[in-house]
Amino acid sequence: MNGSRIAAVGHYQPAKVLTNEDLADLVDTSDEWIRSRVGIRTRHIAGPDEPVDELAAHAAAKALAAAGLTPADIDLVLVATSTAVDRSPNMAARAAARLGIPQAATMDLNVVCAGFTHALATADHAVRAGGASRVLVIGADKMSEVTDWSDRTTCVLVGDGAGAAVVEAAGEPAIGPVLWGSVPEMGNAVRIEGTPPRFAQEGQSVYRWATTQLPPIARRACERAGLEPADLAGVVLHQANLRIIEPLAEKIGAVNAVVARDVIESGNTSAASIPLAFSKLVEQGALSTGDPVLLFGFGGNLSYAGQVVRCP
């Protein structure tokens, strides 16, 4: 085995749906204002008794079932999240306990909105190096818990959820080389800080960076996979804002690709957004097994990570 592949994916969202009309009862906003600026119509919100690790475990259980595997088949669990309340046990350990996974290594990765693609690359590297045979890679965030619901500039953006992928060894690489990096001097453009922690961002700075600086980086991720953007069947970008997703996808040059627009119904779910949107496209039949798909995360820390994968 000289590569790895995504064997299956799964996703989970809490039952409670918060509409733009609901938000208009909380802050000075409207459905038209929200749709015109970020493209979001609804978002799912977890209850106080639904912690991050529970969201993660639900999504992971679906991915395991889709892969035809049992918890005992997993030897590494990676959870990308920036909304864990407790420092220890980490969310990966708690999710593993919920799933009944014995003896797996468990690690959290906090790269905020680019967390899942960082975790996916870490899983690929671990499998290639022989450090793991099957890995659960989960993106899970409960953004509602770090949101100021009186701030209309941020509360209209966020949602809660989780997405997961099972990564395993493969004879031919089906997860392309990662292209990752950051802009540390601009790291304060997206923040979750304070006591209690609260999400804040410099929206215009993030918009300009994402739509001008990221397209050539995303194209280089395609080059590393030996593909032209026009060869892509799908593009799953971090679901931050429809006004970022659409121009970024266009500038990448993925003219034949299905572009994920799950932000419309899910909002910004941070590290969950890419696996959540990817899993939905697979479930809907919008992508076929073997299709090349660009996964590209960006945002918090002004970090980014992207790779081309073959659809399970």
Disulfide bonds with the S-S distance in Angstrom:
none
